[in-house]
Amino acid sequence: MTESRFAVIIVGAGVAGCSAALLLARAGINTLLLERGSEAGSKNVSGGRLYTHALAHMVPEFAASAPLERQISQEKLSLLSSDSAVTLDYRHPTPVSYSLLRARFDAWLMAQAQAAGAHCLTGVQVDQLLLQQGRVVGVQVAGEALLADCVMVAEGANSLLTEQAGLQPKPAANTMAIGVKEVLALAPERLEERFSLEGNQGCAWLFAGAATQGKIGGGFLYTNRQSLSLGVVCHLSELADSRVALPQMLQQFKQHPTIRPLIKQSELCEYSAHLLPEGGLASVPKLVGNGYLLLGDCARFCVNRGYTVRGMDLAMLSAQAAAETVIAGRPLADYPQRLQQSTLWAVMQRYRRLPQIMLRSPHWFNRYPQLAAKVLNEMFCGDQQPPSALYQLLWRHARQIGLKQLVKDTFNGMRNL
Ligand SMILES: Cc1cc2nc3c(=O)[nH]c(=O)nc-3n(C[C@H](O)[C@H](O)[C@H](O)COP(=O)(O)OP(=O)(O)OC[C@H]3O[C@@H](n4cnc5c(N)ncnc54)[C@H](O)[C@@H]3O)c2cc1C
């Protein structure tokens, strides 16, 4: 067995790994980034909308060179029943996020790290973390030992290496979700007309209810320059007893009367599936140990609020905290403290109860979308019946759920979202 030595080895060239490599290399630290995919991003999946605050901190001139798709200026949120949609539509005066395609974005981010001096290898699968007397001393790749003072594990949500090394337990099914996504090519003129967009404006559209057939999860649609990213995400614990498999859910979502006209004449050009962590702060494992740090999804830094998913910006923030710890020459044990001072922790703290609330209030995904549809239907199509006052109409439908439940869910939603 041959041996090579680095100051830092990073496993995984997703957003977290590439960001850490960029910052470390810029500070002159001998860094090796390893990615099993043939290119950075080739195995990665996001909806994908990136909030750019963390990227702007790392690469202030990102807007000029990063392969971002459209600047999100239109937000939509729909409650779907099987044949109707109740939609909230909001246009931003000041967009702060972009749609993106991971294959292009991650490759660009890795190129930034490479230009800064990081050694980046793709098509290289790390087989295991090397442990010596309880310390992680490097990684093993195709029988070769690569040694480092610090190993940053950014292997993503499917954390096989760290589980195998006993650094974290296998996550519980009720803390993880799985998403399937299609990228559908569509001519820009058609896309802009269908979504009422001008120039580089983009739309982010999230769906609850029939998108996942009433299961905990939701649908998403993002406009790219010349394509749409369309998919569904569903809690793993919900799929175990579901009669409909996730790929089938996506196909049925595509047939919904709200979606069908939007994707007409589009062509499938990419299909992917991926896990995402949704267990919140309570599911975050031990973040640091002898010789290693956990970053990004591998550390469960992801928040799904139903109307936005934030994982990529949190992955970047975790990379920043990890890189700063090493650059400052501080013990690795300082990493959690740096994280706690970062926006990442504030986000994780703010939404810490959300995963439990979602599990305890499944009505948000089934009965409330139906309730909204029934109320709106009566308001707009109820000409045949004697008219009711709005409060009577609302009460008639809402009491089927129960006032206590409704108040409880509304209160919990308001408090924790
Ligand atoms: C369907 C879906 C929709 C999402 N939507 C959004 C969104 O709109 N906005 C948002 O901010 N976030 C979104 N997320 C979450 C976001 O994608 C993740 O939070 C983010 O990708 C985490 O980045 P990461 O670098 O930690 O992990 P990843 O991006 O998963 O990168 C991990 C990398 O490690 C590599 N790797 C793994 N094991 C090995 C090994 N043994 N050897 C070498 N390489 C290895 C993988 O190939 C991969 O490149 C979504 C996720 C999903 C699944």
PDBQT file of the ligand as one rigid body, heavy atoms in Angstrom, charges set to zero:
ROOT
HETATM    1  C1  LIG A 501     -35.015  16.837  -4.346  1.00  0.00    +0.000 C 
HETATM    2  C2  LIG A 501     -34.178  17.819  -3.586  1.00  0.00    +0.000 A 
HETATM    3  C3  LIG A 501     -34.472  19.173  -3.673  1.00  0.00    +0.000 A 
HETATM    4  C4  LIG A 501     -33.675  20.103  -2.982  1.00  0.00    +0.000 A 
HETATM    5  N1  LIG A 501     -33.920  21.426  -3.162  1.00  0.00    +0.000 NA
HETATM    6  C5  LIG A 501     -33.079  22.335  -2.615  1.00  0.00    +0.000 A 
HETATM    7  C6  LIG A 501     -33.218  23.707  -2.919  1.00  0.00    +0.000 A 
HETATM    8  O1  LIG A 501     -34.048  24.118  -3.715  1.00  0.00    +0.000 OA
HETATM    9  N2  LIG A 501     -32.381  24.576  -2.292  1.00  0.00    +0.000 N 
HETATM   10  C7  LIG A 501     -31.395  24.165  -1.416  1.00  0.00    +0.000 A 
HETATM   11  O2  LIG A 501     -30.648  25.003  -0.899  1.00  0.00    +0.000 OA
HETATM   12  N3  LIG A 501     -31.246  22.853  -1.139  1.00  0.00    +0.000 NA
HETATM   13  C8  LIG A 501     -32.049  21.935  -1.718  1.00  0.00    +0.000 A 
HETATM   14  N4  LIG A 501     -31.868  20.607  -1.467  1.00  0.00    +0.000 N 
HETATM   15  C9  LIG A 501     -30.833  20.209  -0.494  1.00  0.00    +0.000 C 
HETATM   16  C10 LIG A 501     -29.449  20.338  -1.108  1.00  0.00    +0.000 C 
HETATM   17  O3  LIG A 501     -29.398  19.655  -2.328  1.00  0.00    +0.000 OA
HETATM   18  C11 LIG A 501     -28.418  19.751  -0.129  1.00  0.00    +0.000 C 
HETATM   19  O4  LIG A 501     -28.599  20.322   1.133  1.00  0.00    +0.000 OA
HETATM   20  C12 LIG A 501     -26.996  20.028  -0.630  1.00  0.00    +0.000 C 
HETATM   21  O5  LIG A 501     -26.778  19.384  -1.847  1.00  0.00    +0.000 OA
HETATM   22  C13 LIG A 501     -25.979  19.533   0.407  1.00  0.00    +0.000 C 
HETATM   23  O6  LIG A 501     -24.687  19.661  -0.136  1.00  0.00    +0.000 OA
HETATM   24  P1  LIG A 501     -23.515  18.673   0.324  1.00  0.00    +0.000 P 
HETATM   25  O7  LIG A 501     -22.303  19.180  -0.343  1.00  0.00    +0.000 OA
HETATM   26  O8  LIG A 501     -23.525  18.519   1.790  1.00  0.00    +0.000 OA
HETATM   27  O9  LIG A 501     -23.937  17.243  -0.236  1.00  0.00    +0.000 OA
HETATM   28  P2  LIG A 501     -24.073  16.752  -1.751  1.00  0.00    +0.000 P 
HETATM   29  O10 LIG A 501     -24.438  17.858  -2.630  1.00  0.00    +0.000 OA
HETATM   30  O11 LIG A 501     -24.954  15.550  -1.719  1.00  0.00    +0.000 OA
HETATM   31  O12 LIG A 501     -22.594  16.314  -2.132  1.00  0.00    +0.000 OA
HETATM   32  C14 LIG A 501     -21.985  15.146  -1.606  1.00  0.00    +0.000 C 
HETATM   33  C15 LIG A 501     -20.905  14.709  -2.569  1.00  0.00    +0.000 C 
HETATM   34  O13 LIG A 501     -20.139  13.676  -1.996  1.00  0.00    +0.000 OA
HETATM   35  C16 LIG A 501     -19.855  12.710  -2.993  1.00  0.00    +0.000 C 
HETATM   36  N5  LIG A 501     -19.546  11.439  -2.313  1.00  0.00    +0.000 N 
HETATM   37  C17 LIG A 501     -20.345  10.715  -1.501  1.00  0.00    +0.000 A 
HETATM   38  N6  LIG A 501     -19.715   9.622  -1.052  1.00  0.00    +0.000 NA
HETATM   39  C18 LIG A 501     -18.472   9.648  -1.591  1.00  0.00    +0.000 A 
HETATM   40  C19 LIG A 501     -17.352   8.779  -1.501  1.00  0.00    +0.000 A 
HETATM   41  N7  LIG A 501     -17.397   7.655  -0.768  1.00  0.00    +0.000 N 
HETATM   42  N8  LIG A 501     -16.244   9.102  -2.178  1.00  0.00    +0.000 NA
HETATM   43  C20 LIG A 501     -16.179  10.240  -2.936  1.00  0.00    +0.000 A 
HETATM   44  N9  LIG A 501     -17.223  11.100  -3.059  1.00  0.00    +0.000 NA
HETATM   45  C21 LIG A 501     -18.351  10.812  -2.389  1.00  0.00    +0.000 A 
HETATM   46  C22 LIG A 501     -21.131  12.676  -3.814  1.00  0.00    +0.000 C 
HETATM   47  O14 LIG A 501     -20.931  12.116  -5.096  1.00  0.00    +0.000 OA
HETATM   48  C23 LIG A 501     -21.469  14.157  -3.869  1.00  0.00    +0.000 C 
HETATM   49  O15 LIG A 501     -20.858  14.799  -4.958  1.00  0.00    +0.000 OA
HETATM   50  C24 LIG A 501     -32.619  19.652  -2.148  1.00  0.00    +0.000 A 
HETATM   51  C25 LIG A 501     -32.333  18.288  -2.053  1.00  0.00    +0.000 A 
HETATM   52  C26 LIG A 501     -33.099  17.380  -2.791  1.00  0.00    +0.000 A 
HETATM   53  C27 LIG A 501     -32.742  15.919  -2.714  1.00  0.00    +0.000 C 
ENDROOT
TORSDOF 0
